[in-house]
Amino acid sequence: MEAPRLAHTMNSPTSPCEEVIKNLSLEAIQLCDRDGNKSQDSGIAEMEELPVPHNIKISNITCDSFKISWEMDAKSKDRITHYFIDLNKKENKNSNKFKHKDVPTKLVAKAVPLPMTVRGHWFLSPRTEYTVAVQTASKQVDGDYVVSEWSEIIEFCTADYSKVHLTQLLEKAEVIAGRMLKLSVFYRNQHKEYFDYTRERHGNAMQPSVKDNSGSHGSPISGKLEGIFFSCNTEFNTGKPPQDSPYGRYRFEIAAEKLFNPNTNLYFGDFYCMYTAYHYVILVIAPVGSPGDAFCKQRLPQLNIKDNKFLTCDEEDGVMVYHHAQDVILEVIYTDPVDLSLGTVAEITGHQLMSLSTANAKKDPSCKTCNISVGR
């Protein structure tokens, strides 16, 4: 055959997943589905002599790869020339039934020692549930295949981005960060009811909450890291925070040194856009030795607080001086409670621009600026 590629069902449209499979030797053929239904031209017959894979094991799961192994009866094992692997995204009740579904991915691999690595960024996405089933096959001299029954169906979920993947995102974000501007405060916009509730129910201390699912789909902080969102961008002409906000008309402002200082660590969390020209960078500030610091140290690239492209803290003539990147919108997560008495709460004079909200915002998977070459 010519260059290896994926095989797909006869009536399926061409899919990008046909382009890339690494560590698998593939041939293009027509396949039956898991129920054994075949087209008349499939050239595949069933023979019970071929062993059916069982006790399937999935291991070494990353955001865009996994290892698979199984057990087989010794009967006719020496006749096996290929494995058929049926890999599909697990359907959920919220899936859009009228939207074109992903083409079922039938991988045809030459019989190699197990476990076997399946890797392919076109069809494997991070933090996504999949189902997988396996057949054994024997290629005949006329090019047709004899196949076993399908194995049982196994479910698994791919992993989050690793530090290696986040470092790739970090490097892409550094390219567009722009020059640094001075800042003096961090600020958090909310509705008046939020601050009233904080005073009445939490003894005046804003509490960390679990980060939503905005940003990159593979981000290890989404749905896991607890923190409080702050902003720090300033207007170019005034050097002060903008008066507009999508999150509420009341603003808590706190001097930068009270949240960000040599007793805190700084981490890079994400880089994304929402089908717009401007990009967001998520940074995490964690007091040294805190639970948030321990969480980030295992999962996120750490930045030098004095020397990075996004947010810096340094001493000049005995005074702490702060700078932020001009050309990205910074979202800063502080991982410990913050008492309102450390700053001030006041109503802003600008507009509430809901179009700028990033709550559960979905990343643009087609943007070449903020995507890396692994599953979206």
Long-range contacts (C-beta under 8 A, 24 or more apart in sequence): 1-27, 1-28, 6-105, 6-106, 6-107, 6-108, 7-31, 7-106, 7-107, 7-108, 8-103, 8-104, 8-105, 8-106, 9-33, 9-39, 9-103, 9-104, 9-106, 10-39, 10-41, 10-42, 11-39, 12-103, 12-104, 13-100, 13-103, 15-102, 15-103, 15-105, 15-122, 15-123, 16-122, 16-123, 17-102, 17-103, 17-105, 17-120, 17-122, 17-123, 19-122, 20-120, 20-121, 20-122, 21-107, 21-118, 21-119, 21-120, 22-117, 22-119, 22-120, 23-116, 23-117, 23-118, 23-119, 24-107, 24-109, 24-110, 24-116, 24-117, 24-118, 24-119, 25-109, 25-110, 25-112, 26-107, 26-108, 26-109, 27-82, 27-108, 27-110, 28-108, 29-108, 29-145, 31-84, 31-86, 31-106, 31-108, 32-147, 33-86, 33-104, 34-86, 34-133, 34-150, 34-153, 35-150, 36-149, 36-150, 43-143, 43-144, 43-145, 44-137, 44-144, 44-145, 44-146, 44-147, 45-144, 45-145, 45-146, 45-147, 46-146, 46-147, 46-148, 46-149, 47-138, 47-146, 47-147, 47-148, 48-148, 48-149, 49-75, 49-76, 49-79, 50-76, 50-79, 50-80, 50-136, 50-137, 50-138, 50-146, 50-147, 50-148, 51-75, 51-76, 51-77, 51-80, 51-136, 51-148, 52-135, 52-136, 52-148, 52-149, 52-150, 52-151, 53-83, 53-134, 53-135, 53-136, 53-148, 53-151, 54-151, 54-152, 56-132, 56-134, 56-151, 56-152, 56-154, 57-115, 58-132, 58-154, 58-156, 59-115, 60-115, 60-117, 61-156, 61-157, 61-158, 61-159, 62-158, 62-159, 62-162, 63-124, 63-125, 63-126, 63-127, 63-158, 63-159, 63-160, 63-161, 63-162, 63-165, 63-218, 63-374, 63-375, 64-119, 64-120, 64-121, 64-124, 64-125, 64-126, 64-158, 64-374, 64-375, 65-117, 65-118, 65-119, 65-120, 65-124, 66-117, 66-118, 66-124, 66-156, 66-158, 67-115, 67-116, 67-117, 67-118, 68-114, 68-115, 68-116, 68-118, 68-132, 68-134, 69-114, 69-115, 69-116, 70-114, 70-134, 70-151, 72-136, 79-138, 79-146, 80-111, 80-136, 80-137, 80-138, 81-110, 81-111, 81-137, 81-138, 81-139, 82-108, 82-109, 82-110, 82-111, 82-136, 82-137, 82-138, 82-139, 82-145, 83-107, 83-108, 83-109, 83-110, 83-111, 83-116, 83-134, 83-135, 83-136, 83-137, 84-108, 84-134, 84-135, 84-136, 84-137, 84-147, 85-109, 85-118, 85-132, 85-133, 85-134, 86-132, 86-133, 86-134, 86-135, 86-150, 87-118, 87-123, 87-130, 87-131, 87-132, 88-130, 88-131, 88-132, 89-125, 89-128, 89-129, 89-130, 89-131, 90-129, 90-130, 90-131, 90-155, 92-129, 108-137, 111-136, 121-373, 121-374, 121-375, 123-375, 124-158, 124-375, 125-158, 125-217, 125-218, 125-375, 125-376, 126-158, 126-159, 126-160, 126-161, 126-217, 126-218, 126-374, 126-375, 126-376, 127-157, 127-158, 127-159, 127-160, 127-217, 127-218, 128-157, 128-158, 128-217, 128-375, 129-155, 129-156, 129-157, 130-155, 130-156, 130-157, 130-158, 131-155, 132-156, 158-375, 160-218, 160-219, 160-220, 160-299, 161-216, 161-218, 161-219, 161-220, 161-374, 163-299, 163-300, 163-301, 165-218, 165-372, 165-374, 166-220, 166-268, 166-269, 166-270, 166-299, 166-300, 166-301, 167-301, 168-372, 169-216, 169-268, 169-270, 169-271, 169-370, 169-372, 170-268, 170-271, 170-301, 172-271, 172-369, 172-370, 172-372, 173-268, 173-271, 173-279, 173-281, 173-309, 173-310, 173-328, 173-370, 174-309, 176-279, 176-327, 176-328, 176-369, 177-281, 177-309, 177-310, 177-325, 177-326, 177-327, 177-328, 178-325, 178-326, 178-327, 178-328, 179-325, 179-326, 179-327, 180-312, 180-323, 180-324, 180-325, 180-326, 181-234, 181-236, 181-239, 181-323, 181-324, 181-325, 181-326, 182-234, 182-239, 182-321, 182-322, 182-323, 183-232, 183-233, 183-234, 183-239, 183-256, 183-322, 183-323, 183-324, 184-255, 184-256, 184-322, 185-232, 185-241, 185-253, 185-254, 185-255, 185-256, 185-343, 186-230, 186-231, 186-232, 186-253, 186-254, 186-256, 186-259, 186-260, 186-332, 186-334, 187-230, 187-231, 187-232, 187-241, 187-251, 187-252, 187-253, 187-254, 188-228, 188-229, 188-230, 188-231, 188-247, 188-251, 188-252, 189-231, 189-245, 189-246, 189-247, 189-248, 189-249, 189-250, 189-251, 189-252, 189-348, 190-247, 190-248, 190-250, 190-252, 191-248, 191-249, 191-250, 192-248, 192-249, 192-250, 192-347, 194-248, 194-250, 195-250, 195-252, 195-340, 195-345, 198-340, 199-340, 202-337, 204-339, 204-340, 204-341, 205-337, 205-338, 205-339, 205-340, 206-252, 206-337, 206-338, 206-339, 206-340, 207-337, 208-292, 208-334, 208-335, 208-336, 208-337, 211-333, 212-359, 212-360, 213-360, 214-272, 214-358, 214-359, 214-360, 214-361, 214-362, 215-270, 215-272, 215-280, 215-282, 215-358, 215-361, 215-363, 216-270, 216-271, 216-272, 216-363, 217-363, 217-375, 217-376, 218-374, 218-375, 219-269, 219-270, 219-282, 220-299, 220-300, 221-269, 221-270, 221-282, 221-284, 221-296, 221-299, 221-300, 221-333, 224-295, 225-269, 225-284, 225-292, 225-295, 225-296, 225-333, 225-335, 226-292, 226-335, 227-284, 227-292, 227-333, 227-334, 227-335, 228-333, 228-334, 228-335, 228-337, 228-338, 229-331, 229-332, 229-333, 230-254, 230-259, 230-332, 230-333, 230-334, 231-330, 231-331, 231-332, 232-256, 232-311, 232-322, 232-324, 232-330, 232-332, 233-324, 233-329, 233-330, 234-324, 236-326, 242-350, 243-348, 243-349, 243-350, 244-348, 244-350, 244-351, 244-352, 244-353, 244-356, 245-348, 245-350, 245-352, 245-353, 245-356, 246-352, 246-353, 246-354, 246-355, 246-356, 246-357, 247-352, 247-357, 248-352, 249-347, 249-348, 249-352, 250-345, 250-346, 250-347, 250-348, 251-345, 251-346, 251-347, 251-348, 252-340, 252-343, 252-344, 252-345, 253-343, 253-344, 253-346, 254-338, 254-342, 254-343, 255-342, 255-343, 256-313, 256-320, 256-322, 257-313, 257-320, 257-322, 258-342, 258-343, 259-285, 259-334, 259-338, 260-285, 260-305, 260-311, 260-313, 260-322, 261-313, 261-320, 262-305, 262-313, 263-287, 263-288, 264-288, 264-305, 265-293, 265-296, 265-297, 265-302, 265-305, 266-302, 266-303, 266-304, 266-305, 266-308, 266-311, 267-296, 267-297, 267-300, 267-301, 267-302, 267-303, 268-300, 268-301, 268-302, 268-303, 268-310, 269-296, 269-300, 269-333, 271-328, 271-370, 272-361, 272-363, 272-364, 272-370, 273-363, 273-364, 273-367, 273-369, 273-370, 274-358, 274-361, 274-362, 274-363, 274-364, 275-364, 275-367, 278-328, 278-329, 279-328, 279-329, 279-369, 279-370, 280-328, 280-329, 280-330, 280-331, 280-358, 281-310, 281-325, 281-328, 281-329, 281-330, 281-331, 282-330, 282-331, 282-332, 282-333, 283-310, 283-311, 283-330, 283-331, 283-332, 283-333, 284-332, 284-333, 284-335, 285-332, 285-333, 285-334, 285-335, 286-334, 286-335, 286-336, 287-335, 287-336, 290-335, 290-336, 291-335, 292-335, 292-336, 293-335, 295-335, 296-335, 331-358
